[in-house]
Amino acid sequence: MSLSDLVLSIADNKQMLGLRYAEWATRAPSLEADIAAAAMGLDDLGHSRVLYGCLEPLGADPRGPERETDSGSLRSLPYFDELWTEWAQFVAANAILDTAFTLMIEACVNGSVEVLQHRLRKMLMEERYHFLHGRSWLKSGVDAAPLNLAWQEALEWFGPPDGETAALHREGRLSIGPSELRSKLEENLETKAPAIRMDWKGWDPVRRRSRPGAIDEATFAMLRGLEEKKFAVAPAKEG
Amino acid sequence: MTSYKRVSGDAVEYEVFARKTRVEPLHQVGSVVAPDDDLAVAYARATYDEERWVEMAIVRKDDIIELWQPGET
């Protein structure tokens, strides 16, 4: 796994996070939360575009043609595979996963790779508001099940203590490694991660997840622009 | 399933102030309703960030000390 693989993972997850946020733009518990969901969705979709744009300057774009046909080739976490049906799922993703992605971006910004130092910095400013939103809702109390799942997937996504993310840290390309990422996530959220048994045997280092699966077909079609094409105006015939 | 009570009716109103340039004064651009300062900050930014403000601030409406109101002068 290279730094490009990690950046692609952040990008794919940000893209899915943005889409799932946006789905709640008319379903959140208050009008203010609706607007915040829409705004955060737009932010994260924009962040994903910036991250995809970093792949070429990094020198090795890991995206292959399979991404057009195989939803299982995308690198988003299982948490985003299905639509969220409960507000608690939104809050858990907002507080835990969004913050986890931000901490990794911060590790890139403070690492030694120039293109990431420059291009990702603005995201950290925007993410401050996502964090305040997620932490506030988290403090209000939400169901344990989505929280535990989000913690599990965030800690898995940071990677094993002796894996390639840790190697990127040792090389200086990331300013912190998996164990510090976990500590910072707990510190920022002012809570400890639940007791989770990490089993790295089944962990996929490319998709950074243990659970197989992929996003739903409708979302995959939307990502590829197939939904929009249904409404496209046919070009006028010449002559 | 948890029931959520943090809807607008249970929360506090905050006034939102902003300005586009350093030379102009802050002026009120709207308000948000939130149960705490952190969420009010997030809501204010999400709701009123469409324009290029150089500064934005919020204040709890209850903290504003009024000198007089319309019709009292």
Interface residues (C-beta under 8 A of the other chain):
Chain A: P29 S30 L31 E32 A33 I35 A36 A38 A39 M40 E86 W87 A88 Y129 H130 L132 H133 R135 S136 W137 S140 G141 V142 D143
Chain B: M1 T2 Y4 R6 V7 S8 A11 V32 V33 A34 P35 D36 D38 L39 V41 A42 Y43 R45 A46 T47 D49
